[in-house]
Structure formats: C-alpha cells, structure tokens
Amino acid sequence: MKSISVVINARLGSSRVPNKLVRPFAGSKLIEIALEKMNQMDFFEHRYLAVAEEELIAIGKKYDKVEILER
C-alpha cells in the first residue's frame, strides 16, 4: 500500500495581501481552516506545515497530527 503525505507551504509575505493567512476570516484564520481540514483527513500518513515565521509555527503546533518543517 502506498503512503500519502501532504505539505502546506505557508508564508506571511504576500505582496498583494500581507499576512492574509493570519487575518480574521469567518471567525477563524485561513491557516487554521486549512490545518483543521488537513488534520481531519484520515487517509494521509504524514501531514506537514512548511513555514519560516514564528507566528505560523505557533499556530501549527496546536494541531497534533501536523508536523512542522521549518524553512
């Protein structure tokens, strides 16, 4: 059986919408919505969040099934 992994590459340095991943959106943050959905999916063997910013690392650590890849 093949193993399936998923990686979310996230950064805060957007040129058009700075900090868009951590801005309030529908009572949450975009990065939290993505991580929550990824955390709920049972068919991934590994779930990674690739980030450089401390703020995103702290958010990613809230999700027990997500491994942080610091860039």
Salt bridges, closest charged atoms under 4 A:
GLU32 OE2 - LYS62 NZ 3.73
ASP42 OD1 - LYS65 NZ 3.94
GLU45 OE2 - HIS46 NE2 3.49
GLU67 OE2 - HIS46 ND1 3.40
